[in-house]
Amino acid sequence: MDNTEDLSIVRPELLQIAEAVARDKAIDQELVIEAMEEAIQTAAKKKYGQELQIKAEIDRKSGEIKLSRVLLVVESVELASEQVTLEQGKFIDESAKIGDLLHDPLPPIDFGRVSAQTAKQVIVQKVKEADKERQYQEFKDKAGQITSGIVKRVEYGNIYLDLGKAEAFMRKDDTIPREVFRPGDRTRAFITEVKKDINGPQIFLSRTNNDFMAALFTQEVPEIYDGIITIKSVARDPGSRAKIAVTSSDKTIDPVGACVGMRGSRVQAIVNELQGEKIDIIPWSEDAASFIVNTLSPAEVTKVVLDEEIKKVEVIVPDDQLSLAIGRKGQNVRLASHVSKWEISILTEGDESDRRQKETKKETQELIDALVIDEVIAHLLVSEGFKKVETVAYVPIEELKSIGGFDEKLAEELKSRAITFLEEKEEELEKERKELGVEDSLKNLEILDLETLVILGKNNIKTKDNLADLSSDELLEIVGDKIHNLEEANKIIMKAREDWFNDIN
């Protein structure tokens, strides 16, 4: 039972103030009342002692203020400002026991000028913090959306925008080239990121982001918003040119036509927003070759050669279409590569013919040297697709016999010579490997052929640890075209590092 008289003061106007502040700042009224309680506690500590644990409570219905000193009931007091013995605690609450927190009522304080000013500062600070938290909560889920704001100021090309309830920042690099902003201008941008910060939410905007264009199309084209048309990829050279690949789940709807709109109205609205950026709308296709041809529009393509393993493609165009396919400063082929996610190389028909002749001549000579045959037979083999000694050695004899003018005896002789050549070459490489000191442990990885092992040995890579110490880029530089890409190089290096991880385990 509390033996102390009720010490409180009724201040109903506090609730009215809290309600007004909460409404004005669009924050929870409870947060304002908690800020008031903290301000009263701060003022009370100035009067009763900073070392005390003081609690202030405002009744949510009446506005009544209660002050109390918080004390912990302990067996032996070590800190008199915060602790009491059980015997002392019984004077505050007859049912007190060890470990209880007791609230010993304190007389209400008269807010003087200093106390009132302190209380005001605490309330203002708490309201600011609550306002910042509200801003963050409001914008954190808006990353990936378009927003509209008014330019507040421009500093060294960087733009600060007023979004109404928060300020956002757009770097100069995120503005479209030649775009000029002045204070008071209204603009739209894409929210790329929202970060929590001590000074409030940091909201980053962009008008050059690929997703900004995708979001603009989603706003302008109802079929995209409804999910009937899907944007597969976007590539931009901001302010200059862009390519966007679209597809439709409804075969009766033309995705390109829907995005263009009646008399180009839909796409023109986006072009205007992006300062005249020319937009190529491309029909997406599951067939990579067809899709890549579409991405190079308006250039005509006569042939496409794909290497799906390394995502590279050679595109052959008529001689008079080369500049159109490449585009000004390589823009067209660069955007086509980005939107298709393939590495695209452009060749003219003349270049491709010259290269094919050189390759044929080289492949023919290699067969002449390896199999000791005349040029006519070697040329026949190459023209029928038997371009490597390995191919001649390992294909079924029937395939060699099917070449016009070849009989079984010639086919068997060619196959025998090819096998002998490869065996002798392997013996020479194995001998060289040993002479170079390339360890068997490296050979036993079974991920590198003897020719590659010899190349590594010549570059002083002779053990598994030597190989494991390399980066993917370094390995590619050493072995050249023996390894196709970074992914393959990385797999080889990780294989060499297996012992490292086994040692850890």
Buried (B, 14 or more C-beta within 10 A) or exposed (E): EEEEEEBBEEBEEBBEBBEEBBEEBEBEBEBBBBBBBBBBBBBBBEBBEEEBBBBBBBBEEEBBBBBBBEBBBBEEBEEEEBBBBBEBBBBBBEEBEEEBEBBBBBBBBEBEEEBEEBBEEBBEEBBBBBBBBBBBEBBBEEBBEBBEBEBBEBEEEBBBBBBEEBBBBBBEEBBBEEBEBEEEEEBBBBBBEBEEEEEBBBBBBBBBBBBBBBBBBBBBBEBBEEEBBBBBBBBBBBBBBBBBBBBBEEEEEBBBEBBBBEEEEBBBBBBEBBBEBEBBBBBBBEEBBEBBBBBBBEBEBEEBEBEEEBBBBBBBBBEEBBEBBBBEEEEBBBBBBBBBEBEBEBBBBEBBEEEEEEEBEEBBEBBBEBBEBEEEBBBBBBEBEBBBBEBBBEBEEEBBBEBEEBEEEBBEBBBEBBBEBBEEBEEEBBEBBEEBEBBEBBBEBEBBEBBBBBBBBEBEBBBBBBBBEBEBEBBBEBBEEBBEBBEBBBEBBEBBBEEEEEEEE
